[in-house]
Amino acid sequence: MEPLKVVSFERTCTACPSQWEGKLHDGRMFYVRERHGQLSVNVSPEPTDTTDGDWLFTEKDNLLLCDSPWGGYVSNHDMVEMTRSVLDFSEVDVPVFDPNVD
């Protein structure tokens, strides 16, 4: 599977757990979360303008679930690197975020 092209995203939580949500080129929403040493990527099954709904934590829509070394605090750069097998951030600016400063 080719990585899904991201057209926009935002960090929605700077505390534990680190979380992001955004829009893909096909109109679907995605949600990334790092908690308790696991990073997960979830994608809505169809185009939508909301991240509300049961799809956020369903296993069938979970594209990536892996161990992470951060324990809840993850920089934007590290999130992009960890999710590169499923998400393509090449056409969006990735803002700098340092959990030790912000």
PESULRA-V248755 format. One record per pair of residues at least 24 apart in sequence whose ideal C-beta (glycine too) atoms are under 6 Angstrom apart, sorted by the first residue. I is the first residue (numbers start at 1). GAP is how many residues later the second one is. Records with the same first field share a line. If there is no record, write none. Layout:
# PESULRA-V248755
I->GAP  GAP
This chain:
# PESULRA-V248755
3->83  84  85
4->83
5->83
6->81  83  86
14->88
16->56
17->55
18->56
21->30
31->25
32->47
34->34  40
37->30  31
39->27  29  43
40->25
41->42  45
73->26
